[in-house]
Amino acid sequence: MVISSTFSRGLRTATIVGLAAATPIALAACEAKSDSEGAITVTSTDDGCTLSTSEAQTGQVNFEVKNSGAKVTEFYIYAQNNRVLGEVENIGPGLTGKLGVEIVEPGTYTVACKPGMVGSGIRQDLKVTGEKKAKSEAPADVEAAKARYLEYVRGQVDALVAQTDTFVNAVKSGDLETARNTFGQVRTSWERVEPVAESFPDLDPLIDMRWDDTEDGKVEFTGFHRIERFLFPPQASQIGEAEGQISPADAADAKVKDTKDQIAKIADGLLANVKVLQTEINKDDFVFETQSFVKGPQALVDEIAATKVGGEEDRYSHTDLWDFAANIDGAETLIAEMQPMISKSSPELMNKITQQFEAIRSAINALREGDGYRSYDKVDAATRRDLSDKIDALSASLSQVPGIVLQK
């Protein structure tokens, strides 16, 4: 039973395969076995990450990641420059995720399991040997569409820097009402291009980490959501362990650390980091992988389904609907670039995708209030479920896009 597919961050090719029922949970790492198709099998537990082999040959390298722990896990492969080559996320206990990565140069790479989807993960080396190979070429129309989309990404990151500058100035000058009113909007450009922006694993957490990534405060809480917590201090009624609530440890940390001086430093750091992102993406040699492009639309809608629809993303401000709308904006832009290729091979699928985007857009627009959106804590469970169902249906359609546009 396939329950979800592809990636939501960076350069990744992933499929998550569900089991009819969760397998018994093992809290310690267990031995991995090679699979019949030559994939490197990975066993992720709550405290271990075991590979069937730490060596591979240049070319297509496949991984089969089994979660034998109690926490939802992720698996990453990084290139020598710490750039994400591939990733599979949201592998629930008892489930198996598949990841395929094209590695064309020999060398030492890093792989990591992230039980709980927080921190830098449990890392180890993967030694790749063999001859250097030419990278697979995408069809010419795909390459042209990628080039156009890259200009869109660069424009969005330029806007992100400009809006973050204004936002940071409001925070530091004490104009907190303006900062609160613009918090949802300032994140829009980031959310539109999130899969590309998150392919920088050092910058991504500094800009967009959540409290859950701090290991209960052991790692410094930085970026947008730290400032969000300062602007919308946790209230007693919001504190708890349920989905979308603020944990007691988070609230206690806010009470001690969210001072004006500390937040000014965090704000300066946020602006500096989005400027670094801008510099990196504008470099002439910035590589935007084809897999990231063709799987990007599904990645963006899966961001909503997997980690946002419960309200955990913007748990202090409840501005989640701004993020949802921005993720849909980004996904629609990607599909618009690929529309001629999709329509040529499958006009029925293109029509279906168009209708599904319209349905989601209508559902989000129905929750608009004034110049923004309804506070997400005021959106009832039935409406959230309806939105989630629409997103799941669109995701299933978008999963067919890579196969269509990459066919030769």
C-alpha positions in Angstrom: 0.0 0.0 0.0 1.6 3.2 -1.1 0.6 5.9 1.3 2.8 8.8 0.3 5.5 9.6 -2.1 8.4 11.8 -3.1 10.2 14.4 -1.0 9.4 17.7 0.7 12.9 19.2 0.9 15.9 19.5 -1.2 17.0 17.2 -4.0 15.3 14.0 -3.3 13.6 11.0 -4.9 11.5 9.1 -2.4 8.6 6.8 -2.0 7.2 5.7 1.3 5.6 2.3 1.4 3.2 1.5 4.1 2.5 -1.8 5.8 -1.0 -3.0 6.6 -0.1 -2.8 10.2 2.9 -1.4 12.1 5.6 -4.0 12.7 6.8 -4.6 16.3 8.9 -1.7 17.4 12.6 -2.2 18.1 14.3 0.5 20.2 17.8 -0.6 19.4 19.4 -0.7 16.0 19.0 -4.1 14.3 20.9 -5.7 11.5 20.0 -4.7 7.9 20.0 -7.0 4.9 20.6 -6.4 1.2 17.5 -6.4 -0.8 17.0 -8.3 -4.0 17.1 -5.2 -6.3 20.6 -4.1 -5.1 19.4 -1.2 -2.9 21.3 -0.4 0.2 19.0 -1.3 3.1 18.9 1.1 6.0 17.4 0.3 9.4 16.5 3.4 11.4 15.7 3.1 15.0 15.3 5.7 17.8 19.1 5.5 18.5 20.6 3.8 15.5 21.1 4.0 11.7 22.4 0.7 10.2 23.3 0.3 6.6 23.7 -3.0 4.8 27.0 -1.6 3.4 28.9 1.6 3.6 30.2 1.4 0.1 28.6 2.0 -3.3 29.4 2.4 -7.0 29.0 5.6 -9.0 25.7 5.8 -10.9 22.2 5.3 -9.5 22.3 4.4 -5.8 19.1 3.2 -4.2 18.2 3.0 -0.5 15.4 1.2 1.2 14.9 2.7 4.6 13.0 0.7 7.2 11.8 2.5 10.3 12.1 0.0 13.2 11.9 2.8 15.8 9.0 4.4 17.7 9.5 7.8 16.2 8.8 9.1 12.7 12.2 9.2 10.9 14.0 10.7 7.9 17.0 9.7 5.8 19.4 12.0 4.0 22.4 11.7 1.8 24.8 14.7 1.6 27.4 15.6 -0.9 30.9 16.7 0.1 29.8 20.3 0.4 27.0 19.3 2.8 24.4 19.9 0.1 21.4 17.6 0.3 21.6 15.1 -2.6 18.5 13.2 -1.6 16.1 12.7 1.2 13.0 10.7 2.2 10.9 12.1 5.0 8.0 11.2 7.3 8.7 7.4 7.5 6.4 6.3 10.3 7.2 3.4 12.7 7.0 0.2 10.8 7.0 1.8 7.4 9.7 1.7 4.6 10.8 4.6 2.5 12.7 4.3 -0.8 15.2 6.8 -2.1 17.1 6.9 -5.4 20.0 9.2 -6.0 22.3 9.7 -9.0 25.9 9.9 -7.8 28.2 10.7 -10.6 31.5 11.3 -8.8 33.5 9.0 -6.6 34.2 10.2 -3.1 33.0 10.1 0.5 29.4 11.1 1.1 27.5 11.3 4.4 24.2 9.7 5.2 22.0 10.4 8.2 18.9 9.0 9.9 16.9 11.5 11.8 14.6 9.7 14.3 12.0 12.3 15.5 12.9 14.4 12.4 15.1 16.7 14.5 18.7 17.7 14.9 21.6 16.7 12.6 20.8 13.1 12.8 22.8 9.9 13.2 25.5 10.2 10.6 28.0 8.0 8.9 30.1 7.9 5.8 29.2 6.3 2.5 32.3 5.6 0.3 31.5 5.7 -3.4 34.0 4.3 -5.9 34.1 3.7 -9.6 34.6 6.0 -12.6 33.2 9.5 -12.8 30.0 9.4 -14.9 28.2 11.9 -16.9 25.0 13.1 -15.3 21.8 11.9 -17.0 20.4 14.6 -19.3 16.8 15.6 -19.0 14.8 16.4 -22.1 15.5 19.8 -23.6 12.1 21.2 -22.7 12.5 20.2 -19.1 15.9 21.9 -19.0 14.4 25.1 -20.4 11.5 25.0 -17.9 14.1 24.5 -15.1 16.0 27.6 -16.2 12.8 29.7 -16.2 11.8 28.3 -12.8 15.2 29.2 -11.3 14.7 32.8 -12.2 11.4 32.6 -10.3 13.2 31.1 -7.3 15.8 33.9 -7.4 13.0 36.5 -7.5 11.2 35.0 -4.6 14.4 34.9 -2.5 15.1 38.5 -3.4 11.6 39.3 -2.1 12.3 37.3 1.0 15.4 39.3 1.8 13.6 42.6 1.3 10.5 41.6 3.4 12.7 40.1 6.2 14.7 43.3 6.4 11.5 45.3 7.0 10.2 42.7 9.5 13.5 42.6 11.4 13.5 46.4 11.6 10.0 46.4 13.1 11.0 43.7 15.7 14.1 45.6 16.7 12.5 49.0 16.8 9.8 47.7 19.1 7.0 48.1 16.6 5.6 44.7 17.6 2.1 45.4 16.2 3.5 45.7 12.7 5.7 42.7 13.2 2.8 40.6 14.4 0.6 41.8 11.5 3.3 40.9 8.9 4.5 37.6 10.3 2.4 35.5 8.0 3.2 37.5 4.9 6.9 37.7 5.5 7.2 33.9 5.2 5.3 33.7 1.9 8.3 33.8 -0.4 10.2 31.2 1.7 7.2 28.9 1.6 6.8 29.2 -2.2 10.3 27.9 -2.9 10.8 25.8 0.2 12.1 22.6 -1.5 14.9 24.6 -3.1 15.7 26.7 0.0 15.8 23.7 2.2 18.4 22.0 0.0 20.9 24.0 2.1 20.9 21.9 5.3 23.0 24.4 7.2 20.8 27.4 6.5 17.4 25.7 6.6 17.3 25.1 10.4 18.8 28.5 11.1 15.9 30.1 9.2 13.0 27.9 9.7 13.6 25.5 12.7 10.8 24.7 15.1 11.1 24.1 18.8 10.9 20.4 18.1 14.3 20.7 16.4 16.0 22.1 19.5 16.1 18.9 21.5 14.1 20.7 24.3 16.4 23.8 24.2 19.8 22.1 23.9 20.2 23.5 20.4 19.7 27.3 20.1 16.2 28.1 18.8 16.7 30.5 15.9 14.9 31.9 12.9 11.3 32.9 12.1 9.7 30.7 14.7 11.8 31.9 17.6 10.7 35.5 16.7 7.1 34.2 16.3 7.3 32.9 19.9 8.4 36.3 21.1 5.7 38.1 19.2 2.9 35.7 20.3 4.0 34.6 23.8 2.6 31.2 24.8 -0.6 31.4 26.8 -1.7 28.9 29.5 -4.5 27.7 27.3 -2.1 26.8 24.5 0.3 24.7 26.5 0.1 21.0 26.3 1.5 18.0 24.4 -1.3 17.6 21.8 -0.7 18.3 18.1 -0.4 22.0 17.4 0.0 22.8 21.1 3.0 24.5 22.8 5.0 22.0 25.0 5.6 22.9 28.6 9.4 22.9 28.0 8.9 25.3 25.1 6.8 27.7 27.1 9.2 27.6 30.0 12.1 28.3 27.7 10.2 31.3 26.2 9.6 32.8 29.7 13.4 32.8 30.4 15.0 33.5 27.1 12.6 35.6 25.0 14.0 39.0 26.0 14.2 42.0 23.8 18.0 41.9 23.6 18.0 38.2 22.8 15.4 38.5 20.1 17.3 41.4 18.5 20.2 39.1 18.1 18.0 36.4 16.6 16.5 38.9 14.2 19.9 40.0 13.0 20.9 36.4 12.5 17.7 35.7 10.5 18.4 38.6 8.2 22.0 37.5 7.8 21.0 34.0 6.9 18.4 34.8 4.3 21.1 37.0 2.7 23.5 34.1 2.6 20.7 32.0 1.0 20.3 34.8 -1.6 24.0 34.8 -2.3 24.1 31.0 -2.7 21.1 30.8 -5.1 22.4 33.6 -7.2 25.8 31.9 -7.9 26.3 31.0 -11.5 27.2 27.4 -10.5 24.1 26.9 -8.3 22.8 23.5 -9.3 19.1 22.9 -9.4 18.6 19.2 -9.8 16.1 17.9 -12.3 14.5 15.6 -9.7 13.9 18.5 -7.4 12.2 20.3 -10.2 9.9 17.6 -11.4 9.0 16.4 -7.9 8.7 19.9 -6.5 4.9 20.3 -6.9 4.2 17.2 -4.9 6.9 18.2 -2.3 5.2 21.5 -1.7 1.7 20.1 -1.2 3.1 17.3 0.9 4.6 19.9 3.2 1.1 20.9 4.1 -0.2 17.4 4.5 2.7 16.0 6.4 3.8 18.7 8.8 1.4 21.7 8.7 -2.2 20.7 8.6 -2.2 19.9 12.3 -1.2 23.5 13.1 2.3 22.7 14.4 4.2 25.0 11.9 2.9 28.3 13.3 1.8 27.1 16.7 2.3 30.5 18.4 0.7 32.8 15.8 -1.7 30.4 14.1 -0.9 32.0 10.7 -0.7 28.6 9.1 -3.0 29.4 6.2 -0.5 31.9 4.9 2.0 29.1 4.6 -0.6 26.8 3.0 -1.4 29.4 0.4 2.2 30.0 -0.4 3.0 26.3 -0.8 0.1 26.1 -3.3 1.4 29.2 -5.1 4.8 27.5 -5.5 3.4 24.2 -6.6 1.2 25.9 -9.2 4.1 27.8 -10.6 6.1 24.6 -11.0 3.1 22.9 -12.7 2.7 25.9 -15.0 6.2 25.5 -16.2 5.6 21.8 -17.0 2.0 22.1 -18.3 2.9 21.8 -22.0 4.7 18.5 -21.3 2.0 17.1 -19.1 -0.8 18.2 -21.5 1.0 16.7 -24.5 1.2 13.2 -22.9 -1.9 13.3 -20.7 -4.4 16.1 -21.1 -6.7 14.2 -18.8 -4.2 14.4 -16.0 -3.5 18.0 -16.6 -7.2 18.8 -16.5 -7.6 16.8 -13.2 -4.6 18.6 -11.7 -6.0 22.0 -12.7 -9.4 21.2 -11.1 -7.8 19.9 -7.9 -5.7 23.1 -7.6 -8.9 25.1 -8.0 -10.6 23.2 -5.3 -7.8 23.7 -2.8 -7.5 27.4 -3.7 -11.2 27.8 -3.2 -11.1 26.1 0.2 -8.2 28.3 1.3 -9.8 31.5 0.0 -13.0 30.7 1.8 -10.9 31.2 5.0 -9.7 34.6 4.1 -10.4 37.4 6.5 -9.6 41.0 5.6 -6.2 41.2 4.1 -5.2 37.9 5.5 -6.6 34.5 6.7 -8.5 33.2 9.6 -6.4 32.3 12.6 -5.8 28.6 12.2 -6.9 27.7 15.7 -10.4 29.0 14.7 -10.6 26.5 11.8 -12.7 23.6 12.9 -11.7 19.9 12.6 -14.1 19.2 9.7 -12.7 22.0 7.6 -9.2 20.9 8.3 -10.1 17.3 7.4 -11.7 18.5 4.1 -8.6 20.5 3.3 -6.4 17.6 4.1 -8.4 15.3 1.8 -8.2 17.7 -1.1 -4.4 18.0 -0.6 -4.0 14.2 -0.5 -6.0 13.8 -3.7 -3.8 16.4 -5.5 -0.6 14.8 -4.2 -1.7 11.5 -5.7 -2.1 13.2 -9.1 1.2 15.1 -8.9 3.0 11.9 -8.1 2.5 11.0 -11.8 4.1 14.2 -13.1 7.8 13.1 -13.0 7.3 10.0 -15.1 5.4 12.0 -17.7 7.8 14.9 -18.1 11.0 12.9 -18.0 9.9 10.3 -20.6 11.9 10.5 -23.8 
